Each structure stands twice: as C-alpha cells, then as structure tokens.
C-alpha cells in the first residue's frame, strides 16, 4: 500500500469544495468557518460558474501566503513520513481484518492535501482528500478511514461482482462501508 501525498492545486480544491456545497448544513458552516474571507452572501448569490471563479480567486490569494505555502509543503513531508512509519503495522492489521494480503494493494494511491474541510474519496482514481489543517495523527486517521472504504469495496466487488456506481452515497452499500469499522477501532491501528 503505497501512498503519494501531494497538493493538487487550486483548481482541484475549488472543484472538490463545490462538489459538497449543497450536501449539508454542516459542510457549509465548516467551510465558512475555515474561510471567513469568503463572503457568504456574495457566494450564495453567484451562479455555479461565478462561484467557481470567486473561490478560485480567494483560494489563490490565500494559498500564495508564505505561511500557507510552507504549511502545505511541510504537511506533504510530515504526512508521508508518518504513513511510512506506520505502514507495515497498518498493512498487517488490514490483511488480518480483510483476510487478504494488502501489502501490494493500492500501490498507486494519491492523497490530495486540499482546502476542502470534507475528505472525499474517489474509488475510480484511487485517491482521497485530506484537509490541510489536519496534523499527522489526524491525517493518518483519515487515511485509515478511507483505506477501509477502498478495501471494503475491493472485497465486496470480489464477492458480489456488482456495479461500483452503487458505492457512493446514498446507496446502502456505501452505508455498509461506513459501518464496517467504528472509528474507535481505527485507533488500534496506530
């Protein structure tokens, strides 16, 4: 299980953020909490294209601050190092839990350090996002959670050979993947 940590750029972050804009009250409040420089009333009054342009401008300016740039560069190194430190233990635990050898699975996983406070995963591209403000332990916790989804759907697909289109919310198969491991159990891996 090899993971590459990277910053995918502003355009990607904007697309990821907008993907969740209508999802829930929690997401909206979290987003505006972390980005008070985004004018909520203005944002809500814009068309979808204008929202994307507005967010791009705001996040581009935000990202070009020296402290934000250095924080992201530092996180890439710290997250990669923390993953490498725990990788063997995690692979062993996942292999045991899922009853298959996970050491050589998902060796092309990409971990996008994003400005999105939601951490979506994308099964079709073996990638997932992590909010840039997470520390190493929080980032590893998100990694464990997302890897459980990938492994759960890998095993599920082998057993039932069904459509991966049903592996997203609101489908029941997605709900099962959320319930497969309680978050408290994830802490046993680290």
C-alpha positions in Angstrom: 0.0 0.0 0.0 1.9 3.0 -1.3 0.5 6.4 -0.9 1.8 9.6 -2.6 0.9 12.8 -0.8 0.6 15.9 -2.9 -1.1 19.3 -3.3 -3.4 19.1 -6.3 -3.6 22.8 -6.9 -6.3 25.5 -6.6 -8.5 24.3 -9.5 -8.8 20.9 -8.0 -9.6 22.3 -4.5 -12.3 24.5 -5.9 -13.9 21.6 -7.7 -13.7 19.4 -4.6 -15.3 22.1 -2.4 -18.1 22.9 -4.9 -18.9 19.2 -5.1 -20.1 19.4 -1.5 -21.6 22.8 -1.5 -25.2 21.6 -1.4 -24.6 18.5 0.7 -25.4 19.7 4.2 -25.7 22.5 6.7 -22.6 21.2 8.5 -20.4 21.4 5.4 -21.5 24.9 4.7 -20.9 26.1 8.2 -17.5 24.3 8.4 -16.4 25.8 5.1 -17.3 29.4 6.0 -15.8 28.9 9.5 -12.4 28.0 8.0 -12.6 30.6 5.2 -14.1 33.8 6.7 -12.6 35.7 3.8 -15.3 34.1 1.6 -18.3 36.4 1.7 -21.2 34.0 2.3 -23.9 36.3 0.9 -21.9 37.1 -2.2 -21.1 33.4 -2.7 -24.7 32.4 -2.4 -25.8 35.0 -4.9 -23.5 33.8 -7.6 -24.1 31.3 -10.4 -22.2 28.0 -10.3 -19.6 29.3 -12.7 -19.2 32.6 -10.8 -18.8 30.7 -7.5 -16.0 28.6 -9.0 -14.3 31.8 -10.3 -14.8 33.6 -7.0 -13.5 30.7 -4.9 -10.5 30.3 -7.2 -9.6 33.9 -6.7 -10.0 33.8 -2.9 -8.1 30.5 -2.5 -5.4 31.5 -4.9 -4.7 34.6 -2.9 -4.9 32.5 0.3 -2.6 29.8 -1.0 0.0 32.4 -2.0 0.6 33.5 1.6 4.0 32.3 2.7 2.7 30.6 5.8 0.1 28.6 3.9 2.6 27.6 1.2 5.1 26.5 3.7 2.5 24.7 5.8 1.3 22.6 2.7 4.9 21.8 1.8 5.6 20.8 5.3 2.5 18.6 5.5 3.4 16.7 2.4 6.7 15.6 4.1 5.1 15.0 7.6 2.2 13.0 6.3 4.4 10.9 4.1 6.8 10.3 6.9 4.0 9.4 9.4 2.5 7.0 6.9 5.8 5.3 6.2 6.4 4.9 10.0 3.1 3.0 10.5 2.7 1.4 7.0 3.8 -2.1 7.9 1.7 -2.2 11.1 -1.4 -0.9 9.1 -0.9 -3.4 6.3 -0.7 -6.3 8.8 -3.8 -5.2 10.6 -5.7 -4.7 7.3 -4.6 -8.0 6.0 -5.8 -9.7 9.1 -9.1 -7.8 9.2 -10.0 -8.2 5.5 -8.5 -11.7 5.2 -6.3 -10.9 2.2 -2.7 -9.7 1.7 -3.0 -6.0 1.4 0.7 -5.3 1.2 0.7 -5.0 -2.6 -2.8 -3.5 -3.0 -3.5 0.1 -3.9 0.2 1.0 -4.7 -0.9 3.9 -6.7 -3.0 5.7 -4.1 -2.9 9.5 -4.1 -3.6 11.5 -1.0 -4.6 15.1 -2.0 -3.9 17.7 0.6 -6.8 20.0 0.0 -8.5 23.2 1.2 -11.8 21.2 1.4 -12.8 20.5 5.1 -14.6 17.4 3.8 -12.4 14.4 2.9 -13.9 12.7 -0.1 -12.6 9.6 -1.6 -12.6 8.6 -5.3 -12.6 4.9 -6.0 -12.2 5.3 -9.7 -8.9 7.2 -9.3 -7.6 5.6 -6.1 -7.4 9.0 -4.5 -8.8 10.8 -1.5 -8.6 14.2 0.1 -7.4 15.4 3.4 -8.0 18.9 4.9 -4.7 20.7 5.0 -5.2 21.7 8.7 -5.0 18.1 9.9 -2.0 17.1 11.9 -0.1 13.9 11.2 -2.2 11.7 13.5 -5.5 13.2 12.2 -4.3 12.7 8.6 -3.4 9.0 9.4 -6.8 8.5 11.0 -8.5 9.8 7.8 -6.2 7.6 5.8 -7.3 4.6 7.8 -11.0 5.5 7.3 -10.6 6.0 3.6 -8.5 2.8 3.1 -11.2 0.8 4.8 -13.6 2.1 2.1 -11.2 1.0 -0.6 -10.6 -2.4 0.9 -14.3 -2.9 1.8 -15.3 -2.3 -1.8 -12.5 -4.4 -3.2 -13.7 -7.4 -1.1 -17.4 -6.6 -1.8 -16.7 -6.4 -5.6 -14.9 -9.8 -5.5 -17.8 -11.4 -3.6 -20.8 -9.9 -5.5 -19.3 -8.6 -8.8 -21.8 -5.7 -8.7 -21.6 -2.1 -10.0 -19.2 0.3 -8.4 -21.8 3.0 -9.2 -23.6 1.9 -6.0 -20.5 2.5 -3.8 -21.4 6.2 -3.2 -23.9 7.9 -1.0 -26.8 7.5 -0.6 -26.7 3.8 -1.7 -26.9 1.1 1.0 -23.6 -0.4 0.0 -21.9 2.9 0.9 -23.7 3.0 4.2 -22.4 -0.5 4.9 -18.8 0.7 4.1 -19.2 3.5 6.7 -20.3 1.0 9.3 -17.7 -1.7 8.7 -15.4 -0.3 11.4 -16.2 2.0 14.2 -13.8 5.0 14.3 -12.6 3.9 17.8 -11.3 0.7 16.3 -9.2 2.6 13.8 -7.2 4.0 16.7 -6.0 0.5 17.4 -4.0 0.5 14.1 -1.9 3.5 15.2 
